[in-house]
Amino acid sequence: MQLTSAAFQQGAEIPSHYTSDGEDVSPELSWKDAPAKTQSFVLVVHDPDAPQPGGFTHWVLYNLPAEAGHIKENIPDEEQIRGLGMQGQNDAGKIGYVGPAPPSGMHRYFFRLFAIDQMLELSPGATRKQISAAVKGHILAQAELMGTYEKKSKRAA
């Protein structure tokens, strides 16, 4: 399975448009080659370099339909997105996407897509921990796209 974005390449800097320095909108994502038995997808965006135990989760989407292969840019911050699935709670305690805003230095942002063999029986607004527990033993494949970001105001200083 492959995960790509028109916004940035693997290992490259995430454009500021998708961060707290810009419009803070979610980037476009596309994927292909999911296993035939896929029933749904889960997307988790996580910064392991954040200065808190376990890092910082920026976005969780789950119960994306098996026939999906694309997430458009700028998904609204709503619990349920028609035709797309459910959004969970990020580590800022909000529903939806919160873009990179590292307090200092360059951080890595891992966009991880999981092909799941079932729909998850979770309400909208689930946390990454709840989703991680629900997918245990149900992951068919995983794809990853990593981007980096360093806050512009810090870089200029």
ROFIFI-240146 format. One record per residue (C-alpha): residue number from 0; x, z, y. Coordinates in steps of 0.05 Angstrom, whole numbers, plus 5000, padded with zeros to 4 digits. Example, Ala and Ser with C-alpha at 12.3 -4.5 7.8 and 13.67 -1.06 7.14 Angstrom:
REM residues 2
bakol:east:up:north
0:5246:5156:4910
1:5273:5143:4979
***
This chain:
REM residues 157
bakol:east:up:north
0:5000:5000:5000
1:5026:4983:5070
2:5007:5014:5137
3:5024:4977:5202
4:5005:4979:5276
5:5004:4925:5329
6:5025:4982:5377
7:5093:4999:5347
8:5139:4983:5289
9:5166:5030:5235
10:5217:5078:5267
11:5206:5052:5337
12:5182:5088:5400
13:5108:5096:5408
14:5087:5064:5474
15:5069:5116:5527
16:4998:5085:5531
17:4983:5124:5467
18:5013:5190:5492
19:5001:5246:5542
20:5045:5207:5591
21:4994:5149:5588
22:4921:5141:5570
23:4927:5184:5507
24:4886:5135:5465
25:4893:5125:5390
26:4933:5064:5368
27:4907:5007:5325
28:4925:5014:5251
29:4919:4964:5194
30:4932:4970:5119
31:4931:4928:5056
32:4944:4930:4982
33:4903:4992:4966
34:4891:5008:4893
35:4829:4977:4862
36:4798:5046:4846
37:4801:5069:4918
38:4736:5102:4940
39:4758:5125:5010
40:4818:5134:5055
41:4846:5193:5093
42:4892:5186:5154
43:4935:5244:5179
44:4981:5240:5240
45:5031:5296:5240
46:5092:5317:5281
47:5139:5359:5237
48:5186:5370:5297
49:5135:5410:5338
50:5160:5480:5355
51:5109:5517:5313
52:5108:5534:5238
53:5087:5473:5198
54:5090:5425:5257
55:5030:5397:5295
56:4974:5353:5269
57:4951:5303:5321
58:4894:5267:5284
59:4855:5270:5219
60:4805:5217:5196
61:4772:5220:5127
62:4719:5186:5085
63:4740:5119:5114
64:4705:5068:5069
65:4743:5035:5012
66:4731:4966:5042
67:4763:4986:5109
68:4831:4959:5125
69:4834:4971:5200
70:4823:5023:5254
71:4815:4995:5324
72:4849:5024:5385
73:4818:5081:5425
74:4771:5114:5374
75:4723:5161:5411
76:4731:5236:5401
77:4668:5244:5359
78:4659:5278:5292
79:4628:5216:5259
80:4647:5145:5276
81:4595:5094:5253
82:4625:5047:5201
83:4691:5085:5201
84:4684:5156:5175
85:4693:5227:5199
86:4744:5258:5245
87:4772:5326:5235
88:4801:5378:5280
89:4872:5369:5306
90:4918:5428:5318
91:4896:5431:5391
92:4828:5453:5362
93:4793:5389:5384
94:4760:5332:5347
95:4796:5265:5349
96:4864:5240:5370
97:4912:5277:5414
98:4974:5236:5430
99:5047:5255:5428
100:5068:5305:5481
101:5133:5336:5457
102:5156:5395:5499
103:5229:5373:5493
104:5271:5321:5457
105:5253:5264:5412
106:5198:5278:5361
107:5176:5239:5299
108:5103:5223:5288
109:5083:5207:5216
110:5019:5166:5207
111:5002:5176:5133
112:4946:5139:5099
113:4921:5162:5031
114:4878:5122:4983
115:4831:5171:4949
116:4790:5162:4885
117:4728:5195:4915
118:4691:5210:4980
119:4709:5280:5004
120:4653:5331:5006
121:4673:5359:5073
122:4633:5366:5137
123:4656:5332:5201
124:4709:5371:5238
125:4750:5392:5177
126:4821:5415:5188
127:4884:5383:5157
128:4890:5443:5110
129:4818:5434:5085
130:4829:5359:5076
131:4896:5371:5040
132:4862:5418:4992
133:4804:5369:4979
134:4850:5310:4963
135:4893:5347:4913
136:4892:5309:4847
137:4854:5250:4879
138:4909:5211:4914
139:4918:5141:4885
140:4969:5116:4935
141:5001:5134:5002
142:5030:5092:5059
143:5068:5117:5119
144:5086:5092:5188
145:5132:5134:5231
146:5140:5128:5306
147:5181:5169:5355
148:5168:5194:5425
149:5204:5233:5479
150:5166:5255:5541
151:5181:5209:5600
152:5185:5265:5652
153:5237:5302:5609
154:5278:5239:5597
155:5285:5225:5672
156:5308:5296:5687
***
